[in-house]
Amino acid sequence: MDGTLIDSEPGIVGGIVHTFDRLGQMLPSMDQLRGWIGPPLRDSFHERFSGDEAMVEQALALYRERYDRVGWTEHSVFPGIAEVIPALQAAGHRMAVVTSKNERFARRIVEHLPFGGCFEEVVGASDDGARRFKPDLVAEALRRTHLAPADCIMIGDRRMDIEGARAHGLRSIGVLWGFGDEAELTRAGADILAKDPADLPKLV
């Protein structure tokens, strides 16, 4: 979702800024904050607060309160995606969203996207964080869709997407319009890279 379908930086970064402000903590640099987009937020807070679980839970609560109120609306669809997703569906491809974002928020966002109906499933992180890493999320998507890994392709912008695919033997396409870059995706083992959303139909 983030970095592949939508540019969600305003909502995510806005929520993190709000959280640090409410906690009276020094804010990470903007470059550091962009690196928080993709990995599970729980783990980023855990690292930042040196494993202080009470602080992590407080930070998550503050973040989710703002995200629930306004943050989930603060995004834009990447140019070309609104045309490509329906084209992939029309070509007979089944599609699902697999994201480290909380599943409740992910479903809400997908429901409001003009092409959201193209996705038959939305798999996101559980409220308690037990399911939040990409290998677990991909496994859940395979379970819900009853698809074999050999029949699937993971499309994503960060190394976690590629690593989640490789954990289950899925092929992968790394996209270069999101929050990762060519070096990160290549190191992670992406099978092929897409420079523009319009590349996806032929690559798939």
C-alpha positions as CSV (number, residue, x, y, z in Angstrom):
1,M,0.0,0.0,0.0
2,D,2.3,2.7,1.3
3,G,4.9,3.6,-1.4
4,T,3.3,1.4,-4.1
5,L,-0.4,2.4,-4.4
6,I,-0.4,5.7,-2.4
7,D,2.0,8.3,-1.2
8,S,1.1,8.2,2.5
9,E,4.0,10.3,3.8
10,P,1.9,13.2,5.0
11,G,-0.3,11.0,7.2
12,I,2.4,8.8,8.6
13,V,5.0,11.5,9.2
14,G,2.2,13.8,10.6
15,G,1.3,11.1,13.1
16,I,4.8,10.5,14.2
17,V,5.4,14.2,14.7
18,H,2.2,14.5,16.7
19,T,3.3,11.5,18.8
20,F,6.8,12.9,19.6
21,D,5.3,16.3,20.4
22,R,2.8,14.8,22.8
23,L,5.5,12.7,24.5
24,G,7.8,15.7,24.7
25,Q,10.5,13.8,22.8
26,M,13.1,15.1,20.4
27,L,11.9,14.5,16.8
28,P,14.0,12.4,14.4
29,S,15.2,14.0,11.3
30,M,13.0,14.0,8.2
31,D,15.3,11.6,6.5
32,Q,15.0,9.2,9.5
33,L,11.2,9.7,9.5
34,R,11.0,8.7,5.8
35,G,12.8,5.5,6.8
36,W,10.0,4.7,9.2
37,I,7.6,4.3,6.3
38,G,7.4,0.6,5.5
39,P,8.7,-1.2,8.5
40,P,6.2,-2.0,11.4
41,L,5.7,1.2,13.4
42,R,5.7,-0.8,16.6
43,D,9.3,-1.8,15.9
44,S,10.5,1.7,15.0
45,F,9.1,3.0,18.3
46,H,10.6,0.0,20.1
47,E,14.0,0.8,18.8
48,R,13.6,4.6,19.5
49,F,12.6,4.0,23.1
50,S,15.1,1.3,23.8
51,G,12.6,-1.4,24.4
52,D,10.5,0.6,27.0
53,E,7.2,-1.3,26.3
54,A,5.1,1.2,28.2
55,M,6.4,4.0,26.2
56,V,5.9,2.0,23.0
57,E,2.3,1.4,23.8
58,Q,1.7,5.0,24.7
59,A,3.3,6.1,21.4
60,L,1.2,3.7,19.4
61,A,-2.0,4.9,21.1
62,L,-1.1,8.5,20.4
63,Y,-0.2,7.8,16.8
64,R,-3.4,5.7,16.2
65,E,-5.6,8.3,17.7
66,R,-4.5,11.0,15.2
67,Y,-4.4,8.5,12.3
68,D,-7.9,7.3,13.1
69,R,-9.1,11.0,13.1
70,V,-7.3,12.5,10.1
71,G,-4.1,10.7,9.2
72,W,-5.7,8.0,7.1
73,T,-7.0,10.6,4.7
74,E,-3.6,12.3,4.2
75,H,-2.4,10.6,1.2
76,S,-2.5,10.8,-2.6
77,V,-2.6,8.0,-5.3
78,F,0.6,7.8,-7.3
79,P,0.2,9.0,-10.9
80,G,-0.8,6.1,-13.2
81,I,-1.9,3.7,-10.4
82,A,-5.6,4.4,-10.8
83,E,-5.4,3.3,-14.4
84,V,-3.1,0.3,-13.9
85,I,-5.0,-1.5,-11.1
86,P,-8.2,-1.8,-13.0
87,A,-6.2,-2.9,-16.1
88,L,-4.6,-5.7,-14.2
89,Q,-8.0,-6.8,-12.9
90,A,-9.4,-6.7,-16.4
91,A,-6.6,-8.9,-17.6
92,G,-7.7,-11.6,-15.1
93,H,-5.3,-11.0,-12.2
94,R,-6.6,-11.5,-8.7
95,M,-5.2,-8.8,-6.3
96,A,-4.8,-8.3,-2.6
97,V,-3.2,-5.6,-0.5
98,V,-0.5,-6.8,2.0
99,T,0.7,-4.1,4.3
100,S,2.4,-3.6,7.7
101,K,-0.2,-0.9,8.3
102,N,-2.8,-1.7,10.9
103,E,-5.5,-3.8,9.0
104,R,-8.4,-1.6,10.2
105,F,-6.8,1.5,8.8
106,A,-5.7,-0.3,5.6
107,R,-9.2,-1.6,4.9
108,R,-10.6,1.9,5.4
109,I,-8.2,3.4,3.0
110,V,-8.8,0.8,0.3
111,E,-12.5,1.2,0.6
112,H,-12.1,4.9,-0.2
113,L,-9.8,4.4,-3.2
114,P,-11.5,4.8,-6.6
115,F,-10.1,1.4,-7.5
116,G,-10.4,-0.2,-4.1
117,G,-13.0,-2.7,-5.4
118,C,-10.3,-4.4,-7.5
119,F,-8.8,-5.9,-4.4
120,E,-10.4,-9.1,-3.1
121,E,-8.5,-9.0,0.2
122,V,-6.7,-6.6,2.5
123,V,-4.2,-8.1,4.9
124,G,-2.6,-5.8,7.5
125,A,-1.0,-5.9,10.9
126,S,-3.1,-7.1,13.8
127,D,-4.0,-4.7,16.6
128,D,-1.7,-6.4,19.1
129,G,1.2,-6.4,16.7
130,A,1.5,-10.2,16.7
131,R,1.1,-10.2,12.9
132,R,3.1,-7.4,11.5
133,F,6.2,-8.7,9.6
134,K,5.9,-9.2,5.9
135,P,6.6,-13.0,5.9
136,D,3.7,-13.4,8.3
137,L,1.5,-11.1,6.3
138,V,2.2,-12.8,3.1
139,A,1.4,-16.2,4.7
140,E,-1.9,-14.8,5.9
141,A,-2.7,-13.5,2.4
142,L,-1.9,-16.9,0.9
143,R,-4.2,-18.5,3.5
144,R,-7.1,-16.2,2.8
145,T,-6.9,-16.3,-1.0
146,H,-6.1,-20.1,-1.2
147,L,-3.3,-19.4,-3.7
148,A,-0.1,-21.2,-4.2
149,P,3.1,-19.1,-3.9
150,A,4.2,-20.1,-7.4
151,D,1.1,-18.4,-8.7
152,C,1.7,-15.1,-7.0
153,I,3.8,-12.0,-7.4
154,M,4.6,-9.5,-4.7
155,I,4.8,-5.9,-5.8
156,G,6.4,-3.4,-3.3
157,D,8.8,-0.5,-2.8
158,R,10.8,-1.6,0.3
159,R,13.1,-4.4,1.1
160,M,10.6,-5.9,3.6
161,D,8.2,-6.5,0.7
162,I,10.8,-8.4,-1.3
163,E,12.0,-10.3,1.8
164,G,8.4,-11.3,2.6
165,A,8.0,-12.6,-1.0
166,R,11.3,-14.6,-0.8
167,A,10.3,-16.2,2.5
168,H,7.5,-18.0,0.7
169,G,9.0,-18.5,-2.8
170,L,7.0,-15.7,-4.5
171,R,8.4,-13.8,-7.4
172,S,8.7,-10.0,-6.8
173,I,8.6,-6.7,-8.5
174,G,10.3,-3.8,-6.8
175,V,8.9,-0.4,-7.7
176,L,11.0,2.8,-7.8
177,W,8.4,5.5,-7.2
178,G,8.0,4.8,-3.5
179,F,10.1,5.1,-0.4
180,G,12.8,2.6,-1.3
181,D,15.4,2.8,-4.0
182,E,17.1,0.6,-6.6
183,A,20.0,-0.3,-4.3
184,E,17.7,-1.4,-1.5
185,L,15.4,-3.4,-3.7
186,T,18.3,-5.1,-5.6
187,R,20.1,-6.1,-2.4
188,A,16.8,-7.6,-1.1
189,G,16.6,-9.8,-4.2
190,A,13.8,-8.3,-6.3
191,D,13.4,-10.3,-9.4
192,I,12.8,-7.2,-11.5
193,L,12.3,-3.5,-11.1
194,A,9.5,-1.2,-12.3
195,K,10.4,2.5,-13.0
196,D,6.8,3.6,-13.6
197,P,3.3,2.2,-12.8
198,A,2.7,1.8,-16.5
199,D,5.4,-0.9,-16.6
200,L,3.5,-3.2,-14.3
201,P,1.0,-4.9,-16.7
202,K,3.8,-6.1,-19.0
203,L,6.1,-7.1,-16.1
204,V,3.3,-9.0,-14.4
